[in-house]
Amino acid sequence: MKNITDNVDVAGIEEAIHMLNTNVKEEGIKPFISILEAIKQEPENESLLVQLYDSFQNLGITQGAVLTYAPSIYDLIVDDPFGDKKPGSENN
């Protein structure tokens, strides 16, 4: 299993926060940005990355804006954050 925190790029997170605050005015994005702020402070905290994933899943249509304005965080919100799934396997 890979270390999920290996994907954390603090500079990329700072840029993502700036871009989202500048370009996304949807109120529902605030909890997501708050989690990004926490990850910026504690990039080694895996539970924050899990919270980020869950928050992203709850954004609905705003997910598109997140991926448009903050593509650098894609690796933090992929469906398999711990790298446990094997390629070609749907149930792992």
C-alpha positions, 0 to 999 in steps of 0.5 A, spaced: 500 500 500 502 506 498 503 512 503 497 517 501 500 523 504 506 522 498 501 525 493 500 532 498 503 538 494 503 544 499 504 549 494 499 546 489 494 546 495 495 553 496 494 555 489 488 550 489 485 554 495 486 561 491 483 559 485 477 556 488 476 562 492 477 566 486 473 563 481 467 558 485 462 562 489 458 556 490 457 556 498 457 549 498 465 549 496 467 552 503 467 546 507 471 543 501 476 549 502 476 548 509 479 541 509 484 543 504 486 549 509 487 543 514 491 539 509 496 545 508 497 545 515 498 538 516 499 534 510 501 528 513 494 527 516 491 521 512 484 522 516 484 529 512 485 526 506 479 521 507 475 527 509 477 531 503 475 525 498 468 525 502 467 532 501 468 532 494 463 526 493 458 531 496 459 537 492 455 534 486 455 539 480 461 543 483 466 537 482 467 540 475 469 547 478 474 544 483 477 539 477 477 545 472 480 551 477 484 546 482 486 540 477 493 539 482 488 536 487 486 530 483 491 525 486 488 527 493 481 525 491 481 519 486 476 513 487 482 509 490 486 514 495 490 508 498 492 504 492 489 498 494 485 496 488 488 492 483 487 494 475 481 491 472 478 489 479 472 492 480 471 489 487 478 490 490 
